Amino acid sequence: MTVRAQGFKKNRACRYCGATTLDLVLSLGEQPPSNSFLRADQVAGEARYPLDVYRCERCALVQLLDVVPAETIFDDYVYLSSTSKALVQHYGRLAEILTGRFGFRAGDAVVDIGCNDGVLLKGYTQPGLVRIGVEPSKVAEVASAAGFTVFRGFFGPALARDIVEKHGPAKVVTATNVFAHVDAIGNFVDGLRPLLGHDGVFVIEAPYLLDMVEQTLFDTIYHEHLCYLSLTPLVPFLARHGLEVFDVERVPFGASGPAIRVFVQPVEAGRLVGSSVKQMLDDEACWGVDRPEPYRGFARAVEQVRSGVLDILARLKEEGASIGGYGAPAKGNTLLNFLGLTPAIIESIAETNAWKQGLLTPGSHIPIVSEEEFLHRMPDYALLLSWNYLDFFLD
């Protein structure tokens, strides 16, 4: 019998527009939550959920409808952003960009929603800046210990009012690799209005749908990532909540691979809307974000990747080679489970995050070891699961 957590649900309507005409794009089978690393004694009770991707035929939002309770995902969360040197550099650079563009002064407040261990907040070096994080998981303790003001909980209007009462409106609010994680996204966005005041800026960074499809990055699909963002559905959704996209850019590197970075303001703020917004909307229309054809090609490409990788692994094992894995990111678990891999094929996985070491990967139950232990074992081959850091490794 399939184990399900209490509170699991399947939506019947689009998160953004409420339409019920939803087209199945891709099914990756039933999988456990990708960040739910576990001990050996927890395997028998491991829960699995459908990992199916749908496209809204009205507004073009690509999304998951099967929703794992947020508490199930975040109560025992072991993801630490700062264990990645590449992410530390990336978020440090983002903080520099935001500081230079929006001209912070002493006393200004910046808020990072889903701050994790404070990796982005550490990048702000402006003297006198009030650095505030919002984090629902136990990782909030790490950010607090680093000296940041952290509000523990899921973001919404009540938490936003609490921040404003204590610190006033924010100059800039960021949500990097967070916005697409939220099921009750209308409630989330309603919390932004009081937090932004009349002219604050909200910055979204998230994996970009077109990159995912064009580069066959299906491993970035997992239960935390409830939506796969493009500008076409996002602009009207935010407009219905009194918010306006005024700039957008594609970013070659993000927490889960290539990303989109969206700059949002209250409609009354008055900043000019850059030409980048219309250009991206036109590009998405030309690409076919609201048509089924690109997604059908995507599904075919995913199957080709599965067959190709399994053929390579089978050949290596027939030759007597030992195979390990490098990196234990959430997206790696989507890949491992979709391919049906086990310790019989991938013997162990190296990971720098000490919170994951000694645990097993969800679903595939492959042991996670330190880099030192991995090098001691020295498999003949290693499957790179943290592929978005490849350039960083090569440098």
C-alpha positions in Angstrom: 0.0 0.0 0.0 1.3 3.5 -0.9 2.1 5.6 2.2 0.8 9.2 2.1 1.3 12.0 4.7 -1.8 13.5 6.4 -2.7 16.6 4.5 -1.7 15.4 1.1 -4.1 16.7 -1.6 -4.6 16.9 -5.4 -5.7 20.3 -6.7 -8.3 20.3 -9.4 -7.8 23.9 -10.6 -4.9 26.1 -11.7 -3.2 28.1 -8.9 -3.0 31.3 -10.9 -6.3 31.6 -12.7 -8.6 28.9 -11.3 -9.2 27.1 -14.6 -9.9 23.4 -14.5 -8.7 22.6 -18.1 -5.4 21.1 -17.2 -3.3 19.1 -19.7 -0.9 16.4 -18.5 2.6 17.3 -19.7 4.8 14.6 -18.1 4.6 11.9 -15.5 7.8 10.9 -13.5 6.0 8.2 -11.6 5.5 8.1 -7.8 8.4 9.5 -5.8 9.2 10.6 -2.3 9.9 14.3 -1.6 13.4 14.9 -3.0 14.8 16.5 0.1 13.4 13.8 2.5 16.7 12.0 3.2 16.2 9.2 5.7 17.8 6.7 8.0 17.8 3.0 7.3 15.1 2.5 10.0 12.8 4.9 8.2 12.7 3.1 4.9 9.6 1.0 5.6 7.5 4.0 6.3 8.7 6.1 3.4 5.9 8.0 1.6 5.6 8.4 -2.2 3.5 10.8 -4.2 2.7 11.3 -7.9 5.1 13.5 -9.7 3.0 14.7 -12.6 3.3 18.0 -14.5 0.3 19.8 -15.9 -0.2 22.9 -18.1 -3.1 25.2 -17.6 -4.8 25.6 -21.0 -6.2 29.0 -20.0 -3.2 30.9 -18.6 -0.3 28.6 -19.5 1.0 28.0 -16.0 3.0 24.7 -15.8 2.5 23.2 -12.4 2.1 20.1 -10.1 -1.3 19.4 -8.9 -0.3 16.8 -6.3 0.7 18.7 -3.1 2.8 17.2 -0.4 2.1 19.1 2.9 4.7 21.8 3.4 5.3 20.6 7.0 6.3 17.2 5.6 8.9 18.8 3.4 10.3 21.4 5.7 10.0 20.1 9.3 13.2 18.0 8.9 14.8 20.0 6.1 18.6 19.3 5.6 19.3 21.6 2.6 22.0 24.3 3.5 22.7 26.8 0.7 26.1 27.9 2.1 27.6 24.5 1.7 27.9 25.3 -2.0 30.7 27.8 -2.8 29.0 28.4 -6.2 25.8 29.5 -4.5 27.6 31.7 -2.0 29.2 33.5 -4.9 26.0 33.7 -6.8 24.0 35.2 -4.0 26.8 37.5 -3.0 26.7 38.9 -6.5 22.9 39.3 -6.4 23.2 41.3 -3.2 25.8 43.5 -4.8 23.5 44.1 -7.8 20.5 44.9 -5.7 22.5 47.3 -3.5 23.9 49.1 -6.5 20.6 49.3 -8.3 18.3 50.4 -5.5 20.6 52.5 -3.4 20.2 51.3 0.2 20.8 53.6 3.1 21.4 53.0 6.8 18.1 51.9 8.4 16.6 50.4 5.3 15.2 46.9 5.6 15.8 44.0 3.2 13.8 40.8 3.6 14.7 37.4 2.1 11.8 35.0 2.1 13.0 31.4 2.4 16.4 32.7 3.7 17.7 29.2 4.5 21.0 29.6 6.4 21.2 33.3 5.5 23.4 32.9 2.4 21.9 35.9 0.5 21.6 38.1 3.6 25.3 37.6 4.2 26.0 39.2 0.8 24.5 42.6 1.9 27.4 44.7 3.3 25.8 48.1 3.4 26.4 49.6 6.9 23.3 49.9 9.0 21.1 47.7 6.7 18.4 45.8 8.6 18.7 42.2 7.3 15.6 40.1 7.9 15.0 36.5 7.0 11.8 34.4 6.8 12.3 30.6 7.1 9.9 27.8 8.1 12.5 25.0 8.5 14.9 24.2 11.3 17.6 25.9 9.2 16.2 29.2 10.6 18.4 28.4 13.6 21.5 28.6 11.5 20.5 32.0 10.1 19.7 33.3 13.5 23.0 32.1 14.9 24.7 34.1 12.1 23.2 37.3 13.5 20.2 37.9 11.3 16.7 38.7 12.4 14.7 35.6 11.4 10.9 35.2 11.5 10.2 31.4 11.7 7.2 30.4 9.6 5.5 30.3 6.2 5.2 33.8 4.6 1.7 35.4 4.3 -0.2 38.5 5.4 0.0 37.8 9.1 3.8 37.3 9.1 4.2 40.3 6.8 2.3 42.6 9.2 4.5 41.3 12.0 7.6 42.3 10.1 6.2 45.8 9.3 5.1 46.4 12.9 8.6 45.7 14.1 10.8 47.0 11.3 8.6 49.0 8.8 8.2 48.3 5.1 11.1 46.7 3.2 13.1 48.4 0.5 13.7 45.1 -1.3 12.1 41.7 -0.7 13.7 38.6 -2.3 12.4 35.1 -2.9 15.1 33.0 -4.6 14.1 29.5 -5.4 11.0 30.0 -3.2 8.1 31.6 -5.1 7.5 28.6 -7.2 7.3 26.4 -4.1 4.1 27.9 -2.7 0.7 26.2 -3.1 -1.5 29.0 -1.7 0.3 31.6 -3.8 -2.5 34.1 -3.7 -2.2 34.3 0.1 1.6 34.7 -0.3 1.3 37.5 -2.8 -1.2 39.3 -0.6 1.4 39.4 2.1 3.7 41.4 -0.2 1.6 44.5 -0.4 2.0 45.6 3.2 5.6 44.5 3.3 6.6 46.5 0.2 4.8 49.7 1.2 4.2 52.0 -1.7 7.5 51.7 -3.6 9.4 48.6 -2.4 10.7 46.0 -4.9 10.1 42.3 -4.9 12.6 40.1 -6.7 11.8 36.5 -7.8 14.5 34.1 -8.9 13.4 30.7 -10.0 14.1 28.1 -12.7 12.8 29.2 -16.1 10.3 27.0 -17.9 11.8 27.5 -21.3 15.3 26.4 -20.1 13.8 23.4 -18.5 12.0 22.3 -21.7 14.7 23.2 -24.2 17.6 21.6 -22.1 15.5 18.6 -20.9 16.2 19.6 -17.3 13.4 17.3 -16.0 15.3 16.6 -12.8 14.5 20.1 -11.6 10.9 18.8 -11.2 10.2 17.7 -7.7 7.5 18.1 -5.1 8.9 21.4 -3.6 8.8 23.0 -7.0 5.0 23.3 -7.5 5.2 25.7 -10.4 7.6 26.1 -13.4 7.7 29.8 -14.2 7.3 31.7 -17.3 6.3 35.4 -17.6 3.1 34.8 -19.6 1.0 33.5 -16.7 2.9 35.5 -14.1 2.2 39.0 -15.3 -1.6 38.8 -15.2 -1.6 36.9 -12.0 0.5 39.6 -10.2 -1.6 42.3 -11.8 -4.7 40.9 -10.2 -3.0 41.4 -6.8 -2.0 45.0 -7.5 1.6 44.2 -8.5 3.5 44.9 -11.7 6.5 43.3 -13.4 8.8 46.2 -14.4 12.0 44.2 -15.4 13.0 40.7 -16.1 16.2 38.9 -17.1 17.4 35.4 -17.7 20.2 34.2 -15.5 22.5 31.3 -16.6 23.1 30.0 -13.1 20.7 29.6 -10.2 20.1 27.2 -7.3 18.6 24.6 -9.7 20.2 25.6 -13.0 19.3 28.4 -15.4 16.9 30.9 -13.9 14.6 33.8 -14.6 14.9 36.9 -12.4 11.8 39.0 -12.2 11.5 42.5 -10.7 8.1 43.4 -9.3 6.6 46.6 -7.8 3.3 47.8 -6.4 1.4 49.3 -9.4 1.5 52.8 -7.7 5.3 52.8 -7.4 5.7 54.3 -10.9 8.9 52.9 -12.1 9.0 52.6 -15.9 8.3 49.1 -17.3 11.4 48.1 -19.2 11.4 46.8 -22.7 12.7 43.4 -21.4 9.1 42.6 -20.2 7.4 42.9 -23.6 10.4 41.2 -25.3 10.2 38.1 -23.1 6.4 37.9 -23.4 6.8 38.1 -27.2 9.5 35.5 -27.1 7.4 33.1 -25.1 4.4 33.5 -27.4 6.7 32.7 -30.4 8.1 29.7 -28.6 4.6 28.4 -27.8 4.3 28.6 -24.1 0.6 28.3 -24.4 0.6 25.5 -26.9 1.0 21.7 -26.3 3.6 21.0 -29.0 6.8 22.1 -27.0 5.7 19.9 -24.1 5.1 16.9 -26.2 8.6 17.2 -27.5 9.9 17.6 -23.9 8.2 14.4 -22.8 9.8 12.5 -25.7 13.2 13.9 -24.9 12.9 12.9 -21.2 12.3 9.3 -22.3 15.4 9.4 -24.6 17.5 10.7 -21.7 16.3 7.9 -19.5 17.1 5.2 -22.1 20.5 6.7 -22.9 21.7 7.0 -19.3 20.5 3.5 -18.4 22.3 2.1 -21.4 25.5 3.7 -20.3 25.2 2.5 -16.7 24.4 -1.0 -17.8 27.4 -1.2 -20.1 29.7 0.0 -17.3 28.4 -2.5 -14.9 28.8 -5.3 -17.5 32.4 -4.3 -17.8 32.8 -4.7 -14.0 33.1 -1.0 -13.2 32.2 0.6 -9.9 30.0 3.7 -10.1 29.3 6.4 -7.5 27.4 9.7 -7.5 28.7 13.2 -6.8 26.4 15.6 -5.0 23.1 14.9 -3.3 20.8 17.7 -4.4 17.1 17.3 -4.5 17.1 17.2 -8.3 19.5 14.3 -8.2 16.8 12.3 -6.4 14.3 12.9 -9.1 16.8 11.5 -11.6 17.7 8.5 -9.5 14.1 7.6 -8.8 13.0 8.1 -12.4 15.8 5.8 -13.6 15.0 3.3 -10.9 18.6 3.2 -9.6 19.6 1.5 -6.4 22.8 0.8 -4.5 23.4 -2.2 -6.8 24.2 0.4 -9.5 25.2 3.6 -7.6 27.2 2.4 -4.6 27.5 5.7 -2.7 27.1 9.4 -3.2 29.6 12.1 -2.1 28.1 15.2 -0.4 29.7 18.2 1.3 26.6 19.0 3.5 27.3 17.2 6.8 23.6 17.1 7.6 23.1 14.7 4.7 26.1 12.5 5.4 25.2 9.1 6.9 21.7 9.2 5.5 20.1 7.5 2.5 18.8 9.1 -0.6 15.0 9.2 -0.7 13.5 6.4 -2.8 16.7 4.9 -4.1 18.2 4.4 -0.6 21.8 5.0 -1.7 24.3 5.8 1.2 25.5 9.4 1.4 29.2 9.8 2.4 31.7 12.6 2.9 34.0 13.6 0.0 36.9 12.1 2.0 35.1 8.7 2.3 34.1 8.8 -1.3 37.7 9.4 -2.4 38.8 6.6 -0.2 36.4 4.2 -1.9 37.3 5.8 -5.3 34.8 4.3 -7.7 35.8 4.0 -11.4 33.1 6.4 -12.5 30.9 9.0 -10.8 27.5 10.3 -12.0 27.4 14.1 -11.5 24.1 14.9 -9.9 25.0 18.5 -9.1 25.4 19.2 -12.8 24.6 22.9 -12.4 28.0 23.4 -10.6 30.0 21.8 -13.4 31.6 25.0 -14.6 32.5 25.9 -11.0 34.2 22.5 -10.6 36.1 22.9 -13.9 37.4 26.4 -12.8 
